[in-house]
Amino acid sequence: MDEQRTWWKEAVVYQIYPRSFADSDGDGVGDLRGVIEKLDYVAGLGVDVIWLNPVYESPQHDNGYDISDYRAIHEEYGTMGDWEELLAQVHERDMRLVMDLVVNHTSVDHEWFQKSRRDEDGYREYYFWHEGEDGEAPNNWTSGFGGDAWNYDETAGLQYLHLFDETQADLNWDNEAVRENVYDMMNWWLEKGIDGFRMDVINAISKPEGLPDGDPDSEWVGIEQFTNGPEALGYMTEMATETYDDYDVMTVGECLDVDPETGSDYVGADGPIDMLFHFEHMSVDQKSGWLSPSEWNLTDLKAVFSEWQTDLDGWNSLYLTNHDQPRIVSRFGDDGEYRRESAKLLGTLLFTLSGTPYVYQGQELGMTNYPWERLEQLDDLQSVGKVEAAIEAGEIADFEEVKQAVRDRSRDNARTPMQWDDSEHAGFTDGEPWLPVNPNHETINAAAAVTDRDSVLHYYRDLVELRETHEELIYGAYNLLLPNHESVWAYRMELEDDAVLVALNVDDTETTVTLDDAARTEELLCSNYNPPTEAGASLTLRPYEARVYRLE
Ligand code: NOJ
């Protein structure tokens, strides 16, 4: 347990996906002025930090994760002046702004790639170029979005590596000039006054020499080769020294294929970043491939969280969803009868574990997955790519066959417009929204939640406060109780003389459990049922009931 106190450990982060948050000019796409207009709402949640998904110049094939100019703002989102105003307004409200850093790859429209493909001014070595034999790909790696990780470029007459879409070419970090340019760019943003970086797939920046083949049976072929590569830690450490080590900022790295042991190298006392996003809890319902049904069980989920709580030598980040994941209430809760209760229960989990909680826009409203009907409604290149590739390979006949998997998994579930009110486009835009608005915005929306004291939103505000007043929820040690119980997740958080008991019934039926701690409860700190039932030596929990007690 990492007990040294700092602001970013005590902070709550709110993630804004600008494309879907608020559109100020009626073009159907969210923008920076839209974010500025909603800052009082965000500040009203009590959060401390905003993480803004990429707003840099980009052809938007992957909604900004394909950057063509790191030092310019994408036109649809506004201007650098708008961004500067956003930063000032965030700071005025005593919040901080964390920017996305996407440096594993650039867009193929980036000047570096343009020069690289033409072999100009020494730029060839900025990316990975290979001939391959007889027109074959240089190795068997696949892209995270489906298909080969290599693409032939006519101008260069060679193939280049792309771990994501073919419009996202991987940078060659072994080239010192690449690293220097990236560090310059990071310092440029730091000097503008930002408060940190969220680093995209940062542990994939070092590829092993010779780019060896990966395990052909893995869903993402090559992943064990290109993650945690030989210099990943070294380059990240160099990056920290050359850039943000001199600033009071927070850093969180998205890391593929890490467990608490490998993760500890990155976020431990000497590690280059403060915390990381891992995927282990996001994989519990992904055991049989993206297009298969998503079955999961609570004991697996508990085991993953418990392991990270106890085994990580460093600080945890806590997230249940983001712009790449389905809506959490649809995934691990119940988006029907118990939507409100289960959304609150999942919030309780997020705010009562040790680590920094991240709330994704709309999560505080209990927003749900979208009822996708046709492939054409989807925008995300991962969802569309996976379905089209399966049709092409003859694995499925049509969309209908995998509709449920897409409804469960698609990243577009998180990207449908933020539901501000019950008007035609949910108050997101006056124009035609770039992605459909969920029809349930008529009842699930921010305006309704603000006026309803029993809403998920008010409960989230209460949780932010609870965490602020109970340090054991931030810095405490986690003790899992009833590890094998299939529907109840119970744990104690302890710090010096203070202890709390958290009991969550992750199921739609009432359950009674016997717990020694239930007899020691002193005060009910939080509950998603009103009024809650009394605790005794046993605890009866109603469907999706969540309770937090202070223990004597
Ligand atoms: C992770 C980002 O979160 C995701 O949205 C993106 O598609 C990939 N990295 C590639 O940048």
Residues whose N, C-alpha, C, O or C-beta is under 5 A from the ligand:
A	BS01	NOJ	D62 Y65 F164 D200 V201 D324
